[in-house]
Amino acid sequence: MNAPPTPDPSAILAEPVFAGGRSKPFAELTAAEARARAEELKAATGWGPTAKVASVAMAWSEFARLMEEAGAETVADLEPDAVSERAQKLWIVPPGGSLL
């Protein structure tokens, strides 16, 4: 079984996300907004179907930590490969490349 192709970094950076009260390109997301997303998802984690949200919350927490350690003000300040490697775990692009 082949792994799905790694998404194109420029397409990932252009994906819209909701943060800071508005929709914006993923590239503009700050470390604080990534941390807030992790906390929001962690709070939504429960049992049953919502238990799966825990892995996405953890991915956002790790991503925020990566941004902080790299000194990145926004996602655009990270290495493109670092963004591509994490995009599916963050659900910026759906795992496997499609929700269908």
C-alpha positions as CSV (number, residue, x, y, z in Angstrom):
1,M,0.0,0.0,0.0
2,N,1.4,3.4,-1.0
3,A,1.3,6.4,1.2
4,P,-0.7,9.3,-0.1
5,P,1.4,12.0,-1.8
6,T,2.6,14.8,0.4
7,P,0.4,17.9,-0.4
8,D,2.0,20.9,-2.1
9,P,3.2,23.4,0.5
10,S,2.0,26.4,-1.4
11,A,-1.5,25.0,-1.6
12,I,-1.4,24.1,2.1
13,L,-0.4,27.7,3.0
14,A,-3.3,29.1,1.0
15,E,-5.9,26.9,2.7
16,P,-8.4,29.0,4.6
17,V,-8.6,28.5,8.4
18,F,-10.7,30.3,10.9
19,A,-8.7,32.0,13.7
20,G,-8.6,35.3,15.4
21,G,-12.3,35.9,14.6
22,R,-11.9,35.6,10.9
23,S,-11.0,33.3,8.0
24,K,-7.5,33.7,6.7
25,P,-4.9,31.7,4.8
26,F,-3.1,29.0,6.9
27,A,0.1,30.9,6.2
28,E,-1.0,33.8,8.4
29,L,-1.9,31.7,11.4
30,T,0.2,32.7,14.5
31,A,1.7,30.4,17.2
32,A,-0.8,31.8,19.7
33,E,-3.7,31.0,17.3
34,A,-2.4,27.5,16.8
35,R,-2.2,27.0,20.6
36,A,-5.8,28.3,20.9
37,R,-6.9,25.8,18.3
38,A,-5.3,23.0,20.3
39,E,-7.0,24.1,23.5
40,E,-10.4,24.5,21.7
41,L,-10.1,21.0,20.3
42,K,-8.9,19.5,23.5
43,A,-12.0,21.0,25.3
44,A,-14.2,19.3,22.7
45,T,-12.7,15.9,23.2
46,G,-14.9,13.4,25.0
47,W,-15.9,9.9,24.6
48,G,-17.4,8.1,21.6
49,P,-17.0,9.8,18.3
50,T,-15.4,12.9,19.8
51,A,-12.6,10.9,21.3
52,K,-11.0,11.0,17.8
53,V,-10.6,14.8,18.2
54,A,-7.9,14.2,20.8
55,S,-5.3,13.2,18.2
56,V,-6.0,16.4,16.2
57,A,-5.8,18.5,19.4
58,M,-2.4,16.9,20.1
59,A,-1.2,17.6,16.6
60,W,-2.2,21.3,17.0
61,S,-0.4,21.5,20.3
62,E,2.8,20.0,18.8
63,F,2.5,22.3,15.9
64,A,2.2,25.4,18.2
65,R,5.3,24.1,20.0
66,L,7.2,23.7,16.7
67,M,6.3,27.3,15.8
68,E,7.5,28.6,19.2
69,E,10.7,26.6,19.1
70,A,11.4,27.8,15.5
71,G,10.7,31.4,16.5
72,A,8.0,31.5,13.7
73,E,5.6,34.4,14.0
74,T,3.3,32.8,11.4
75,V,3.1,29.4,9.7
76,A,4.7,31.0,6.6
77,D,7.9,31.4,8.6
78,L,8.3,27.6,8.9
79,E,10.1,25.4,6.5
80,P,7.7,24.2,3.7
81,D,8.4,20.5,4.4
82,A,7.6,21.0,8.1
83,V,4.2,22.4,7.1
84,S,3.5,19.7,4.5
85,E,4.4,16.9,6.9
86,R,1.8,18.1,9.4
87,A,-1.0,19.3,7.3
88,Q,-3.0,16.1,7.3
89,K,-2.6,15.6,11.1
90,L,-3.9,19.1,11.6
91,W,-6.8,18.5,9.1
92,I,-5.7,21.5,7.1
93,V,-6.0,19.0,4.2
94,P,-8.1,15.9,4.9
95,P,-6.1,12.8,5.7
96,G,-5.7,10.8,2.5
97,G,-6.3,14.0,0.5
98,S,-10.1,13.9,0.4
99,L,-13.2,13.7,2.6
100,L,-15.0,11.8,-0.2
